[in-house]
Structures are given as structure tokens and as C-alpha cells.
Amino acid sequence: QVQLVESGGGLVQPGGSLRLSCAASGDIFSHATMGWYRQAPEKQRELVASITIRNSTNYADSVKGRFTISRDNAKNTVSLQMDSLKPEDTAVYYCNAVRMFDLRIYWGQGTQVTVSS
């Protein structure tokens, strides 16, 4: 089974930047749409950004213009560049993969992002 491992989370000041990375233990990137979700305390999980195997992207309205998702299929990694961070971006961020032929879903364990002074 595919395993997804996130890295790059941490504490950042408002207005700062952070780059999250997700590495897959299997060769799934050529067959899956990749994404980043986040969940803040007492809030529902929400889609932050996604990217297809053909590099078509989709972003939540709250992060458009500030976040950029990218993928490297050769390295089986997907990244999320986060700029102009706000306190409301604070959440646990989860890497996600959707296998396209049967829509099977894989999740990482999550990485904490805290935006605070």
C-alpha cells in the first residue's frame, strides 16, 4: 500500500513563508491526483489545493494567490509553497492522493503549521 509522508511544517510568523513536501513510498504519481488538505481545531477538513497528473491545479479561494502546489513525478513528491501566511492558515496539513482508475484515496499522517507572532 502507498504511504505518504509530509514534512516542512512548523512555526512561522504572519507574512512569512513555508514549504511543505509530501513523499510517496510507492510509484503512484503517474496514476493519481495529488492534493493538500487542512483541518483547524473544531473545523471540518477542507481542500487547500490539488494537482492532476497533467499539472492542472485547483485552489481554495482562501489561499489563491498565496499558495502554489507543484509535483515532481520522477521523485514521487508533491509540494505546497505557502507565502504571505496568516494566523487563520494555522492547521494540520494532510497530503492526499486519489488513484484515478478507481478513485482510491490515500492520506498522510499530517504536519502541523502554526502561524503566530
SULGI-V200675 format. One record per residue. PHI is phi in whole degrees, -180 to 180 (NA if undefined). D_LAST is the distance of its C-alpha to the last C-alpha in Angstrom with 2 decimals. Layout:
# SULGI-V200675
phi: <PHI/PHI>
d_last: <D_LAST/D_LAST>
This chain:
# SULGI-V200675
phi: <NA/-69/-120/-115/-126/-90/-153/105/-71/164/-99/-135/-78/-53/88/-83/-128/-153/-122/-97/-129/-134/-112/-97/-81/-126/-88/-116/-64/-78/-124/-139/-83/-107/-156/-123/-117/-143/-141/-90/-55/63/-125/-78/-63/-134/-73/-95/-161/-142/-147/-85/-67/-103/69/-79/-117/-144/-130/-67/-57/-70/-119/-58/87/-115/-109/-136/-101/-148/-140/-127/-66/-66/-103/54/-132/-131/-126/-132/-87/-116/-118/49/-65/-120/-54/-71/-80/-60/-178/-88/-103/-117/-81/-139/-134/-120/-73/-74/-75/-134/62/-67/-110/-122/-130/-83/-84/99/-138/-81/-119/-122/-111/-158/-81>
d_last: <39.84/36.92/33.70/30.31/27.60/24.01/21.78/18.64/16.02/12.92/9.17/7.79/5.13/6.55/9.94/10.40/13.39/14.80/18.47/20.02/23.64/26.36/29.62/32.78/35.35/38.17/39.48/38.21/36.51/39.83/40.46/37.19/34.63/31.15/27.99/24.44/23.64/20.61/20.49/17.79/18.70/21.73/22.06/24.75/24.51/24.39/25.47/22.90/25.40/28.83/31.25/35.00/37.31/38.24/34.67/34.55/30.97/29.52/26.02/24.52/24.28/20.56/19.93/22.91/22.35/18.99/20.14/23.30/25.38/28.08/30.63/32.86/35.95/37.50/34.64/34.05/30.35/28.09/24.69/21.84/20.03/16.81/15.63/13.53/11.39/10.25/8.76/12.53/13.19/12.06/15.49/18.09/19.72/23.48/25.96/29.17/32.68/35.61/39.01/40.87/44.45/43.84/40.21/39.34/35.62/33.65/30.12/27.78/26.10/22.59/19.37/15.97/13.17/9.72/7.18/3.79/0.00>
